[in-house]
Amino acid sequence: MDGDLLRDLDEIRARGLHRSLRVVERRDGPRLVIGGRALLSFCSNDYLGLADHPATSAAAREAVERFGWGSGASRLVSGTMRPHAALEEALASFKGTEAAVLFPTGYMTNLGVIAALAGPGDEVIADRLDHASIIDGCRLSGARLRVYPHGDVERLERVLAAARGARRRLIVTDTLFSMDGDLAPLREIVALARRHGAWVMADEAHATGVLGAAGRGGAELLGVEDGIDVSMGTLSKALGGSGGFVAGSAVLADYLRNRARPLIYTTAPPPASCAAALAAIGIVRREPGTRAALLGMADRLRRALGAIGLDTMGSGFQIVPVRTGDAGAAVRASAELLRRGILVPAIRPPTVPRGESRLRISVTAAHTDADVDLLAGALAELAAAGVLGREGGG
Ligand SMILES: *Cc1c(COP(=O)(O)O)cnc(C)c1O
């Protein structure tokens, strides 16, 4: 077996795509120790600094005291404990929906929901840059997948027309895109869906807790929450823990509890994980200033990078891509930043199209202005040294 696998691995290496795990030995917000080296990270999705916040840790500790560590069974057997129910109630209240359904991860949420809502004879319509879990959910469902170019509503309309004969048509889109840091044109998507009788599912993974006055996400920001049939979010990014959820009607929740296999056939998450997420939602609701400060810090970075002529690709929120174009340039820039103690990943094909390689910076509320200025200064040096050049097309 290993011989076979090694041949595949060699091919991955030959394409320059081999990856391995880095072990974080210690963490204090964005300050990590990896391999004995202190690094400043700009690659976490812990946008509000809640992953190692005293309140989330305390809530988890208290829940361990009361309920123990494990849940011991799947949700529908006896794994639904008070913290699971309390979290689902809090999520529904936060999102202003009748109900919410918790899943062990965001990935499993998309698998479960899409495969429950669509099947053979149906069509799932997805943005080209949608998250892998959406594509995998579609494959699992047996529905036909149609993909439209990123944010292109004219092409979406043509796809909707072409899919006219389907039993159900489900449009699924990320709201805030993870690699480009831009928003889906949700107003146009909702209007098209209404006109064509399609359903809309919004994946708010990167937007939950960050976008909108109340932190409910991209649909809140754009004022289209009423047009979203299925609102999916994660507990694993701005909420700092792990898990995923769907917020929607009581009927949708009932349906998913009966049909979503990644909810039915897996052990319920540890109650402590739910208690920590509940505490995180409380912070999001009570502290709107944190998300405002986060977005302000991202703007500060974007302004600094714009002033030295770097292309931040039309991003508007806490995810700040810096286009290098060339894959080699992205890798060299990432290595140079690492040498300076700053962790910023290079994103290359096949994650992004050829010629669109970039650095992907994510700012968090746990960064300081000085951290952001340090990064901007390092990028200015690299730009001056020609490391961020845009030649080539890889
Ligand atoms: C991260 C992410 C997910 C998966 O969420 P996890 O909780 O990490 O499994 C799903 N959709 C999008 C858009 C994401 O960015």
The ligand as an ORCA input file, in Angstrom:
! r2SCAN-3c Opt
* xyz 0 1
  C     -14.629     27.231      7.427
  C     -15.791     27.129      6.537
  C     -16.696     26.061      6.645
  C     -16.439     24.895      7.551
  O     -16.575     25.233      8.888
  P     -15.839     24.364     10.026
  O     -16.601     24.711     11.240
  O     -14.421     24.806     10.047
  O     -15.983     22.927      9.653
  C     -17.805     26.083      5.837
  N     -18.025     27.082      4.962
  C     -17.160     28.106      4.811
  C     -17.444     29.192      3.828
  C     -16.019     28.159      5.597
  O     -15.161     29.152      5.438
*
